[in-house]
């Protein structure tokens, strides 16, 4: 999927695409505090500057700051990111344009005293000082069946007779007060593919960007077989105060805690007899139904269901780390593999520590996570599932809750697929290096995406190769083979290279050893690819400004939609305001992306009256590339 998203202010007027702002652009390996200091120094000296950084505690939130802007001056900011798209239980490809950014709760022992989410001002949706529009272009060689959304859409328009290219837009009057979810259904689903992308023209051969990159999408044909009716199933339910709020901003929407309880009851009633189970609830404190996991019988199931139905979101903050430690401190049941199911709205401030704790115990359990409601942290929900070989689901309404819940349970009961490996058959002179690790576990009906680097040369334009996925299930070997042309295609956005870079960065961030060496590698990959990481930031300073901007400054923060107020958050200092010219700080993306973030400043600047958001996207079946400058959407396969 390729997406181009643009946001501009100035009464909805989108500024023309001019040459990049004449700036000194530094993609700095400095820590976030150093980047912030450099930006503040430039602003205090009357210079014009730009800063883009990733939140240090969570990989799914980015913030953008701009200043100094003289009264009446305009600017346009374009942020680009790429991400893989999730595959739904019914075969749809799911894209979400984030609008809701829930405040993240800080762990009591956290050294942080502030975070990005606590700084973002909130106003009711109807009072947002900007409007929002989205247009989406969808293309696929497999044909487009239909497009659905949680928001009203204009009728789908096919631009070609073969229905391989289509266009759809949000209906007029949409308020930017909910996540925009778009589901694309293709005529042919679960079709394996291999894409080869040309190297970056000016990159050194042998480097990450200097060789062709390969993206392989597998849909393993794992046979359905009878799983063992064994296992220890531990359900960890978020009962923090935020779970008492609605799933989304629709009138009459279900409460998050009710959705989580409904999902949990469905899973409880579907467990196999003879397994073991326990249920934890957590907030500022935690509690469990039983001291140890108990055997699943008709009687124990009915008792647990009644207790679940009586649960409330009354345990305060979101302290998930302590209950995880308690669960891991207990010995696993012999011959009953441990399966952990986590239900949360994901409002945890220190995501990395939680993911690291799950990963430390990944050898003796699998983790299946459910993000409940809009604004759930994808960094947390996906991170803990990835760390322990499970899968993540996001539930934002009742319509698709049941198939998602049952799909996760079915995977937990599935026999383990072992000895997963890849073999390549390539023309002479070519070889591959994997850029993403093979998962230790794969599931029936699950898509598997692998990135690799294609090294060497081959003169033939007709040269072809094949890649074979091999694995064993209950002692029997299986193979899935996909042929492909090694003739690479150009993409000026380098989508596949940057997806591969993000995958590498995620893998390295999950490495619990050699922190200094890992940081050095992450910085190197980030600098090569232009993908922001927790150790890098974009800084731009206008060196051609003839004279410093004079006069007092006024700081303006672009607000997000108000979803709820939570008294349990730590009080934050009042934001400082300055004079007439101003610095602009905006959380332009509310996160929920496995995204590589790339920024370009278009000049000269933007008028901070009432920002209008427009959006253009390009979506393909497996991935997305997006520019943010006014939001617009392009979906391609």
C-alpha positions as CSV (number, residue, x, y, z in Angstrom):
1,X,0.0,0.0,0.0
2,X,1.2,3.4,-0.9
3,X,-0.2,6.4,0.9
4,X,0.4,10.1,0.5
5,X,-1.0,12.3,3.2
6,X,-0.8,16.0,3.3
7,X,-1.8,18.4,6.1
8,X,-1.8,22.2,5.7
9,X,-3.3,25.1,7.6
10,X,-4.3,28.5,6.2
11,X,-8.1,28.2,5.7
12,X,-7.8,24.9,4.0
13,X,-5.7,26.1,1.2
14,X,-3.1,23.5,0.2
15,X,0.2,25.2,-0.7
16,X,1.7,24.3,-4.1
17,X,4.5,21.8,-4.3
18,X,7.6,24.1,-4.4
19,X,11.2,23.2,-4.0
20,X,12.3,22.2,-0.5
21,X,12.8,24.9,2.0
22,X,16.4,26.1,1.8
23,X,17.5,24.7,5.1
24,X,20.4,23.0,6.8
25,X,18.8,19.6,7.4
26,X,20.5,17.5,10.0
27,X,19.3,13.9,10.6
28,X,21.0,13.6,14.0
29,X,21.9,10.6,16.0
30,X,21.7,12.8,19.0
31,X,19.3,11.8,21.8
32,X,15.9,13.4,21.9
33,X,16.9,15.9,24.6
34,X,19.9,17.1,22.5
35,X,17.7,17.4,19.4
36,X,15.1,19.4,21.4
37,X,17.9,21.6,22.8
38,X,19.3,22.4,19.3
39,X,15.8,23.3,18.1
40,X,15.1,25.5,21.1
41,X,18.5,27.3,20.6
42,X,17.6,28.1,17.0
43,X,14.1,29.4,18.0
44,X,15.6,31.5,20.8
45,X,18.0,33.1,18.3
46,X,15.1,34.1,16.0
47,X,15.9,31.5,13.4
48,X,13.3,29.4,11.6
49,X,13.6,25.7,12.5
50,X,11.8,22.3,12.3
51,X,12.0,19.2,14.5
52,X,10.5,15.8,14.1
53,X,11.1,13.1,16.7
54,X,9.8,9.8,17.9
55,X,8.5,9.5,21.5
56,X,11.2,7.9,23.6
57,X,8.9,5.6,25.5
58,X,6.7,4.3,22.6
59,X,7.4,3.6,18.9
60,X,4.0,4.6,17.6
61,X,3.9,8.3,18.4
62,X,5.8,11.1,16.6
63,X,5.7,14.8,17.2
64,X,6.5,17.7,14.9
65,X,7.5,21.3,15.9
66,X,7.9,24.3,13.7
67,X,9.0,27.9,14.4
68,X,9.5,30.9,14.2
69,X,6.6,32.0,12.0
70,X,6.1,35.7,11.5
71,X,2.5,36.8,11.5
72,X,0.8,35.9,8.2
73,X,3.6,33.6,6.9
74,X,2.7,30.1,5.6
75,X,4.4,26.7,5.7
76,X,3.6,23.3,4.5
77,X,4.9,20.2,6.3
78,X,5.1,16.8,4.5
79,X,5.7,13.7,6.7
80,X,6.0,10.3,4.9
81,X,5.7,6.9,6.4
82,X,5.5,3.3,5.3
83,X,3.9,0.4,7.1
84,X,2.6,-3.1,6.6
85,X,-1.2,-3.5,6.5
86,X,-2.9,-6.0,8.8
87,X,-5.0,-8.9,7.3
88,X,-8.4,-9.2,8.8
89,X,-10.2,-12.5,9.7
90,X,-12.5,-12.1,6.7
91,X,-9.7,-11.5,4.2
92,X,-9.9,-7.7,4.1
93,X,-6.7,-5.5,4.2
94,X,-7.1,-2.9,7.0
95,X,-5.8,0.6,7.0
96,X,-6.2,3.0,9.8
97,X,-5.6,6.8,9.7
98,X,-5.1,7.7,13.3
99,X,-7.1,10.5,14.8
100,X,-7.4,9.4,18.5
101,X,-4.3,9.7,20.7
102,X,-5.2,8.6,24.2
103,X,-3.0,9.9,27.0
104,X,-0.5,7.3,28.1
105,X,-0.3,6.4,31.8
106,X,3.2,6.6,33.3
107,X,4.4,3.6,35.4
108,X,4.9,4.6,39.1
109,X,8.6,3.7,39.0
110,X,9.2,5.4,35.7
111,X,11.8,8.1,35.6
112,X,9.7,10.1,33.2
113,X,7.8,13.0,34.6
114,X,6.2,14.0,31.3
115,X,5.4,12.5,27.9
116,X,4.1,13.7,24.5
117,X,0.5,12.6,25.1
118,X,0.1,14.6,28.3
119,X,1.2,17.8,26.5
120,X,-1.3,17.6,23.6
121,X,-4.3,20.0,24.2
122,X,-7.8,18.5,23.9
123,X,-11.0,20.0,22.7
124,X,-14.5,18.6,21.9
125,X,-14.6,17.2,18.3
126,X,-17.0,19.9,17.1
127,X,-14.6,22.6,18.3
128,X,-11.5,21.4,16.4
129,X,-9.9,24.3,14.5
130,X,-9.6,22.3,11.3
131,X,-11.6,20.2,9.0
132,X,-10.6,16.9,7.5
133,X,-11.0,15.1,4.2
134,X,-9.7,11.8,2.7
135,X,-9.6,10.6,-0.8
136,X,-8.3,7.1,-1.5
137,X,-7.1,5.5,-4.8
138,X,-7.1,1.7,-4.7
139,X,-5.3,-0.4,-7.2
140,X,-4.7,-4.2,-7.4
141,X,-3.8,-6.6,-10.2
142,X,-6.2,-9.0,-8.4
143,X,-9.2,-6.7,-8.8
144,X,-11.1,-4.8,-6.2
145,X,-14.3,-6.3,-4.8
146,X,-15.4,-3.6,-2.3
147,X,-14.2,-0.9,0.1
148,X,-15.8,-0.4,3.6
149,X,-15.2,2.1,6.4
150,X,-16.3,3.0,9.9
151,X,-17.0,6.5,8.5
152,X,-19.5,7.4,5.7
153,X,-18.0,7.1,2.3
154,X,-18.8,8.4,-1.2
155,X,-19.8,5.6,-3.7
156,X,-16.9,3.5,-4.9
157,X,-15.8,4.6,-8.4
158,X,-14.0,2.2,-10.7
159,X,-11.6,4.0,-13.0
160,X,-11.0,1.0,-15.3
161,X,-13.3,-1.6,-16.7
162,X,-11.4,-4.5,-15.2
163,X,-12.0,-3.0,-11.7
164,X,-8.3,-3.0,-10.9
165,X,-8.3,0.7,-10.0
166,X,-10.9,2.5,-7.9
167,X,-11.4,5.7,-6.0
168,X,-13.4,6.5,-2.9
169,X,-13.6,9.5,-0.5
170,X,-14.9,10.3,3.0
171,X,-18.4,11.9,2.8
172,X,-18.4,15.6,3.5
173,X,-18.8,16.9,7.0
174,X,-16.5,14.4,8.7
175,X,-15.0,15.6,12.0
176,X,-11.5,14.5,12.8
177,X,-12.7,12.9,16.0
178,X,-12.3,9.2,15.4
179,X,-9.9,6.9,13.7
180,X,-10.6,6.5,10.0
181,X,-10.6,2.7,9.2
182,X,-10.7,1.6,5.6
183,X,-11.2,-2.1,4.7
184,X,-10.3,-3.2,1.2
185,X,-11.6,-6.5,-0.2
186,X,-9.8,-7.9,-3.3
187,X,-11.3,-10.4,-5.7
188,X,-8.4,-12.8,-5.1
189,X,-7.3,-13.0,-1.5
190,X,-4.3,-14.5,0.1
191,X,-2.2,-14.4,-3.1
192,X,1.5,-14.9,-2.5
193,X,3.8,-12.4,-4.2
194,X,7.4,-11.2,-4.5
195,X,8.4,-7.6,-5.2
196,X,11.9,-6.5,-6.1
197,X,12.8,-2.8,-5.7
198,X,15.8,-1.0,-7.3
199,X,18.5,0.4,-5.0
200,X,18.8,4.0,-4.2
201,X,20.6,5.7,-7.0
202,X,23.3,7.5,-5.0
203,X,23.8,4.8,-2.3
204,X,26.9,2.8,-1.9
205,X,26.6,-0.8,-3.3
206,X,26.6,-3.3,-0.5
207,X,24.9,-0.9,1.9
208,X,21.3,-1.3,3.0
209,X,20.0,1.2,0.4
210,X,22.7,0.4,-2.2
211,X,21.3,-3.0,-3.3
212,X,17.9,-4.1,-4.5
213,X,15.4,-5.0,-1.7
214,X,13.0,-7.9,-1.9
215,X,9.6,-8.1,-0.1
216,X,8.0,-11.6,0.0
217,X,4.4,-12.2,1.1
218,X,3.6,-15.8,2.0
219,X,0.2,-17.2,2.8
220,X,1.3,-20.6,4.1
221,X,-1.1,-23.5,3.1
222,X,-0.8,-25.0,6.5
223,X,-3.3,-27.9,6.7
224,X,-6.1,-27.9,9.3
225,X,-5.4,-30.5,12.0
226,X,-6.8,-31.4,15.4
227,X,-4.9,-29.6,18.1
228,X,-4.2,-30.9,21.6
229,X,-6.9,-30.2,24.2
230,X,-4.2,-29.1,26.5
231,X,-2.8,-25.7,27.6
232,X,-2.7,-23.2,30.3
233,X,-4.7,-20.1,29.3
234,X,-4.1,-17.0,31.3
235,X,-6.3,-14.0,30.6
236,X,-5.0,-10.5,31.6
237,X,-7.8,-7.9,31.6
238,X,-7.2,-4.2,31.7
239,X,-9.5,-2.7,34.4
240,X,-8.0,0.8,34.5
241,X,-10.2,3.8,34.6
242,X,-9.9,4.5,30.9
243,X,-11.6,1.2,30.2
244,X,-14.9,2.6,31.4
245,X,-15.0,5.0,28.4
246,X,-16.6,4.3,25.0
247,X,-14.9,2.3,22.3
248,X,-15.3,5.3,19.9
249,X,-17.1,8.6,19.6
250,X,-20.2,7.2,18.0
251,X,-23.4,7.9,19.9
252,X,-24.3,4.8,22.0
253,X,-21.0,3.1,21.5
254,X,-20.1,0.2,23.7
255,X,-17.8,0.8,26.7
256,X,-14.3,-0.6,26.4
257,X,-14.6,-2.8,29.5
258,X,-17.9,-4.3,28.2
259,X,-16.3,-5.1,24.9
260,X,-13.3,-6.8,26.7
261,X,-15.6,-8.7,29.0
262,X,-17.7,-9.9,26.0
263,X,-14.6,-11.1,24.2
264,X,-13.3,-12.8,27.3
265,X,-16.6,-14.6,28.0
266,X,-16.7,-15.8,24.4
267,X,-13.2,-17.2,24.8
268,X,-13.9,-18.8,28.1
269,X,-16.9,-20.7,26.7
270,X,-14.7,-21.9,23.8
271,X,-11.8,-23.5,25.8
272,X,-11.3,-27.2,25.6
273,X,-12.2,-29.4,28.6
274,X,-9.1,-30.5,30.5
275,X,-7.0,-27.4,30.0
276,X,-6.1,-25.0,32.8
277,X,-7.0,-21.3,33.1
278,X,-6.8,-18.2,35.3
279,X,-8.0,-14.6,35.0
280,X,-6.1,-11.5,36.1
281,X,-7.4,-7.9,36.3
282,X,-5.0,-5.0,36.5
283,X,-5.0,-1.2,37.0
284,X,-2.9,0.5,39.6
285,X,-3.0,-2.8,41.4
286,X,-3.9,-6.3,40.2
287,X,-5.9,-9.3,41.3
288,X,-6.5,-12.8,40.1
289,X,-9.5,-15.2,40.3
290,X,-7.3,-18.0,41.6
291,X,-3.9,-18.3,43.3
292,X,-2.9,-20.8,40.6
293,X,-4.4,-21.8,37.3
294,X,-7.3,-24.3,37.8
295,X,-8.6,-27.1,35.7
296,X,-11.3,-26.1,33.1
297,X,-14.5,-27.8,33.8
298,X,-18.2,-26.9,33.2
299,X,-18.4,-25.8,36.8
300,X,-15.2,-23.7,36.9
301,X,-16.2,-22.1,33.5
302,X,-19.6,-21.1,34.7
303,X,-18.2,-19.6,37.9
304,X,-15.6,-17.7,36.0
305,X,-18.2,-16.3,33.5
306,X,-20.3,-15.0,36.3
307,X,-17.4,-13.3,37.9
308,X,-16.2,-11.8,34.6
309,X,-19.7,-10.3,34.0
310,X,-19.5,-8.5,37.3
311,X,-16.1,-6.9,36.7
312,X,-15.8,-3.1,36.5
313,X,-13.1,-0.7,35.3
314,X,-12.3,0.4,38.8
315,X,-8.6,-0.3,39.4
316,X,-7.1,3.1,38.6
317,X,-4.0,3.4,36.3
318,X,-2.5,1.0,33.8
319,X,0.2,-0.9,35.7
320,X,0.6,-3.9,33.5
321,X,4.2,-4.7,34.4
322,X,3.6,-6.1,37.9
323,X,0.8,-8.6,36.9
324,X,3.1,-9.8,34.1
325,X,5.9,-10.4,36.6
326,X,3.5,-12.3,38.9
327,X,2.3,-14.5,36.0
328,X,5.9,-15.3,34.9
329,X,6.9,-16.1,38.5
330,X,4.6,-19.1,38.6
331,X,5.8,-22.4,37.1
332,X,4.2,-23.6,33.9
333,X,2.0,-26.7,34.0
334,X,3.7,-29.7,32.6
335,X,2.3,-30.8,29.1
336,X,0.1,-27.7,29.1
337,X,1.8,-24.9,27.0
338,X,1.1,-21.5,28.5
339,X,-1.0,-19.1,26.3
340,X,-1.3,-15.5,27.6
341,X,-4.3,-13.4,26.3
342,X,-4.0,-9.6,27.1
343,X,-7.0,-7.2,26.8
344,X,-6.0,-3.5,27.0
345,X,-6.7,-0.1,25.6
346,X,-2.9,0.2,25.6
347,X,-2.4,3.4,27.5
348,X,0.9,2.6,29.0
349,X,3.7,5.2,29.0
350,X,6.8,3.0,29.2
351,X,6.0,0.5,26.4
352,X,9.6,-0.7,25.9
353,X,9.9,-2.1,29.4
354,X,6.6,-4.0,29.1
355,X,7.6,-5.5,25.8
356,X,11.1,-6.4,27.1
357,X,9.5,-8.2,30.1
358,X,7.4,-10.3,27.7
359,X,10.3,-11.1,25.5
360,X,12.4,-12.3,28.4
361,X,9.9,-15.0,29.0
362,X,9.1,-15.8,25.3
363,X,10.6,-19.3,25.5
364,X,7.9,-20.6,27.8
365,X,4.7,-19.0,26.5
366,X,2.9,-17.3,23.6
367,X,1.1,-14.0,23.9
368,X,-2.1,-13.0,22.0
369,X,-3.1,-9.4,22.5
370,X,-6.3,-7.4,21.9
371,X,-6.3,-3.7,21.6
372,X,-9.7,-2.5,22.8
373,X,-11.2,0.8,21.4
374,X,-9.8,3.6,19.3
375,X,-6.5,5.0,20.4
376,X,-5.1,1.7,21.7
377,X,-1.3,1.7,21.5
378,X,-0.2,-0.4,18.5
379,X,3.3,-0.2,19.8
380,X,2.3,-2.1,23.0
381,X,-0.4,-4.4,21.6
382,X,1.6,-5.5,18.6
383,X,4.9,-5.4,20.5
384,X,4.0,-7.9,23.2
385,X,2.4,-10.3,20.6
386,X,5.5,-10.1,18.4
387,X,7.9,-10.6,21.4
388,X,6.2,-13.9,22.4
389,X,5.3,-15.4,19.0
390,X,1.6,-14.6,19.1
391,X,-0.7,-12.4,17.2
392,X,-2.4,-9.0,17.8
393,X,-6.0,-8.0,17.1
394,X,-7.7,-4.6,17.4
395,X,-11.4,-4.4,18.4
396,X,-13.1,-1.0,17.8
397,X,-16.7,-2.2,17.5
398,X,-18.9,-5.3,18.0
399,X,-19.2,-6.1,14.3
400,X,-15.9,-8.0,14.0
401,X,-15.1,-8.9,17.6
402,X,-16.2,-12.6,17.5
403,X,-14.2,-13.8,14.4
404,X,-11.1,-12.0,15.7
405,X,-11.4,-13.6,19.2
406,X,-12.0,-17.0,17.9
407,X,-9.2,-16.7,15.4
408,X,-6.7,-16.0,18.2
409,X,-8.0,-18.9,20.2
410,X,-7.8,-21.3,17.3
411,X,-4.2,-20.2,16.8
412,X,-3.4,-20.8,20.4
413,X,-4.8,-24.3,20.1
414,X,-3.0,-25.0,16.9
415,X,-0.1,-27.5,17.0
416,X,3.3,-25.7,16.9
417,X,4.8,-25.3,13.4
418,X,8.5,-26.1,13.7
419,X,11.7,-25.8,11.7
420,X,10.7,-22.8,9.7
421,X,13.2,-21.9,7.0
422,X,13.6,-20.1,3.6
423,X,15.6,-21.3,0.6
424,X,16.3,-19.2,-2.5
425,X,16.9,-20.4,-6.0
426,X,18.6,-17.6,-8.0
427,X,20.4,-17.0,-11.3
428,X,24.2,-17.2,-11.2
429,X,25.8,-14.1,-9.7
430,X,23.0,-13.3,-7.3
431,X,22.5,-14.1,-3.6
432,X,20.2,-12.8,-0.8
433,X,20.7,-11.7,2.8
434,X,17.7,-11.7,5.1
435,X,16.8,-8.3,6.5
436,X,14.0,-9.6,8.8
437,X,14.0,-12.6,11.0
438,X,11.8,-15.6,10.3
439,X,9.1,-15.9,13.0
440,X,9.6,-18.8,15.4
441,X,5.8,-19.7,15.0
442,X,3.5,-19.4,12.0
443,X,-0.2,-20.0,12.0
444,X,-2.8,-21.3,9.6
445,X,-4.4,-18.4,7.7
446,X,-1.7,-16.0,8.7
447,X,0.3,-13.8,6.2
448,X,4.0,-13.9,6.5
449,X,6.1,-11.0,5.2
450,X,9.9,-11.4,4.8
451,X,12.4,-8.8,3.6
452,X,15.8,-9.5,2.0
453,X,18.6,-7.8,0.2
454,X,19.5,-8.9,-3.3
455,X,23.3,-8.8,-3.9
456,X,25.4,-9.3,-7.0
457,X,24.6,-8.8,-10.7
458,X,23.0,-10.7,-13.5
459,X,22.8,-9.3,-17.0
460,X,19.6,-11.1,-18.2
461,X,16.4,-9.0,-18.0
462,X,14.4,-12.2,-18.2
463,X,16.2,-13.8,-15.2
464,X,13.9,-15.5,-12.7
465,X,14.2,-17.1,-9.3
466,X,12.0,-18.7,-6.6
467,X,11.8,-18.6,-2.9
468,X,10.6,-21.6,-0.8
469,X,9.1,-21.6,2.7
470,X,9.7,-24.9,4.5
471,X,8.3,-26.0,7.8
472,X,7.2,-29.1,9.8
473,X,3.8,-29.7,11.4
474,X,3.4,-32.8,13.7
475,X,6.5,-34.3,12.1
476,X,5.4,-33.8,8.5
477,X,7.3,-31.5,6.1
478,X,5.6,-28.8,4.0
479,X,6.8,-26.5,1.3
480,X,5.3,-23.3,-0.2
481,X,7.2,-22.0,-3.3
482,X,6.8,-18.6,-5.1
483,X,8.5,-17.9,-8.4
484,X,9.4,-14.3,-9.3
485,X,11.4,-12.1,-11.7
486,X,14.6,-10.7,-10.4
487,X,14.2,-7.6,-12.6
488,X,13.9,-4.9,-10.1
489,X,11.4,-2.0,-10.4
490,X,12.1,1.6,-9.4
491,X,10.2,3.4,-6.7
492,X,11.3,7.0,-5.8
493,X,9.8,6.5,-2.3
494,X,11.9,3.4,-1.7
495,X,9.0,1.8,0.0
496,X,10.3,-1.7,0.3
497,X,13.8,-0.5,1.5
498,X,12.2,1.6,4.2
499,X,9.9,-1.2,5.3
500,X,12.9,-3.4,5.5
501,X,14.8,-0.7,7.5
502,X,11.9,-0.4,10.0
503,X,11.8,-4.2,10.4
504,X,15.5,-4.2,11.1
505,X,15.1,-1.4,13.6
506,X,12.3,-3.2,15.4
507,X,14.4,-6.4,15.6
508,X,17.4,-4.6,17.0
509,X,15.2,-2.7,19.5
510,X,14.0,-6.0,20.8
511,X,17.6,-7.2,21.4
512,X,18.1,-7.2,25.2
513,X,21.9,-7.5,25.0
514,X,24.7,-5.1,24.0
515,X,22.7,-1.9,24.3
516,X,25.6,0.3,23.0
517,X,26.2,-1.9,20.0
518,X,22.5,-2.1,19.2
519,X,22.1,1.6,19.4
520,X,25.0,2.1,17.0
521,X,23.4,-0.3,14.5
522,X,20.0,1.4,14.8
523,X,21.5,4.8,14.2
524,X,23.4,3.6,11.2
525,X,20.2,2.0,9.6
526,X,18.2,5.1,10.5
527,X,20.8,7.4,8.9
528,X,21.0,5.3,5.7
529,X,17.2,4.9,5.2
530,X,15.9,8.2,6.6
531,X,13.6,6.3,8.9
532,X,13.3,7.9,12.3
533,X,14.1,5.8,15.3
534,X,14.2,6.3,19.1
535,X,17.9,7.4,18.8
536,X,17.5,9.8,15.8
537,X,15.6,13.0,15.0
538,X,15.1,15.4,12.1
539,X,16.3,18.9,12.6
540,X,16.0,21.6,9.9
541,X,17.3,25.2,10.3
542,X,16.8,27.9,7.7
543,X,20.3,29.2,7.1
544,X,19.2,31.7,4.4
545,X,17.1,33.9,6.7
546,X,18.5,37.4,6.2
547,X,17.7,38.6,9.7
548,X,16.4,37.0,12.9
549,X,12.7,37.2,13.6
550,X,12.1,39.9,16.2
551,X,9.5,40.3,18.9
552,X,7.9,38.1,21.6
553,X,6.8,34.6,20.7
554,X,3.5,32.9,21.1
555,X,3.3,29.1,21.3
556,X,0.4,27.3,19.7
557,X,-0.4,23.6,20.0
558,X,-2.6,22.0,17.5
559,X,-5.3,20.2,19.6
560,X,-6.7,16.7,19.2
561,X,-10.3,15.6,19.8
562,X,-11.2,15.3,23.5
563,X,-12.2,11.8,24.3
564,X,-12.3,11.7,28.1
565,X,-10.7,13.2,31.2
566,X,-8.8,11.0,33.6
567,X,-8.0,12.3,37.1
568,X,-5.4,9.5,37.8
569,X,-2.9,11.1,35.4
570,X,0.0,13.0,36.9
571,X,-0.6,16.7,36.9
572,X,1.5,18.4,34.2
573,X,2.9,21.9,34.3
574,X,1.0,24.7,32.6
575,X,2.3,25.3,29.0
576,X,4.3,28.5,28.5
577,X,2.9,31.1,26.1
578,X,5.0,33.7,24.3
579,X,4.2,36.8,22.2
580,X,3.2,37.6,18.5
581,X,5.3,35.5,16.2
582,X,5.0,31.9,17.3
583,X,6.5,28.4,17.4
584,X,4.1,25.6,16.3
585,X,4.1,22.2,18.0
586,X,1.8,19.6,16.5
587,X,1.4,15.9,17.1
588,X,0.5,15.5,13.4
589,X,0.3,11.7,13.7
590,X,-1.5,10.1,16.6
591,X,0.5,6.9,16.1
592,X,-0.7,3.3,15.8
593,X,1.8,2.6,13.1
594,X,4.6,0.2,12.5
595,X,5.9,3.1,10.6
596,X,9.1,4.4,9.3
597,X,8.8,8.2,9.5
598,X,10.5,10.5,7.0
599,X,10.1,14.3,7.0
600,X,10.5,17.1,4.5
601,X,9.9,20.8,5.2
602,X,8.2,22.7,2.4
603,X,8.5,26.4,2.6
604,X,8.2,28.9,3.6
605,X,5.8,28.1,6.4
606,X,2.1,27.8,7.1
607,X,-0.5,30.3,8.4
608,X,-1.8,29.1,11.7
609,X,-5.4,30.1,11.3
610,X,-7.8,27.2,11.1
611,X,-5.9,24.2,9.7
612,X,-7.7,22.0,7.2
613,X,-6.6,18.4,6.9
614,X,-6.8,16.7,3.6
615,X,-5.5,13.3,2.9
616,X,-4.3,11.3,-0.1
617,X,-3.3,7.6,0.2
618,X,-2.0,4.9,-2.0
619,X,-2.7,1.4,-0.6
620,X,-1.5,-1.9,-1.9
621,X,-2.3,-5.3,-0.4
622,X,0.6,-5.7,1.9
623,X,2.1,-2.3,2.6
624,X,1.5,1.4,2.6
625,X,3.5,4.5,1.9
626,X,2.1,7.8,3.1
627,X,3.0,11.5,2.8
628,X,1.4,13.8,5.2
629,X,1.0,17.3,4.0
630,X,-2.8,17.6,3.4
631,X,-4.0,14.0,4.1
632,X,-4.9,12.0,0.8
633,X,-4.9,8.2,0.1
634,X,-3.7,6.0,-2.6
635,X,-4.2,2.2,-2.2
636,X,-2.2,0.0,-4.6
637,X,-1.1,-3.6,-4.9
